Amino acid sequence: MSIIIRKTGNREYAYVAHRDGARMVQSYVGPLAQPDVRRRVEAAQWATTMPAHTMRLFPGVDPDALRLQRAAGAIIACVLEQGDLEDLRWLTCVYPAAAVIDVLLSANGMSDRARNFWTVWFEVRDAS
């Protein structure tokens, strides 16, 4: 999913684009001048890029080269190990809870302390 902003004259309009099989589908969101449309666009953009606050966990990584879905396991494990509450908020907006729990249960490099904490946090019943 991506956000497309089109400019017509002096006005900007927002569209959401996503794949439906081989087709690319664009849905009209509304004029960017409306506060609710602007909030929706900002929230969608926030969930598709890593914020600068969270990038501090990945020194030496080019933010433009980082692919959130390809590197999901490494990103989730790193945020669970070293992140703070703001990083967790972003993480849960980008990845579903099931993906986070899967990484929590399968990540090799995670410390026992972090794994135990997040197991309680996400209320994972059987962590063995």
Secondary structure as UniProt FT lines:
FT   STRAND          2..8
FT   TURN            9..10
FT   STRAND          11..20
FT   TURN            21..22
FT   STRAND          23..31
FT   TURN            32..33
FT   HELIX           35..48
FT   HELIX           52..55
FT   TURN            56..57
FT   TURN            59..60
FT   TURN            63..65
FT   TURN            68..71
FT   HELIX           72..82
FT   HELIX           85..94
FT   HELIX           97..106
FT   HELIX           112..121
FT   TURN            122..123
//
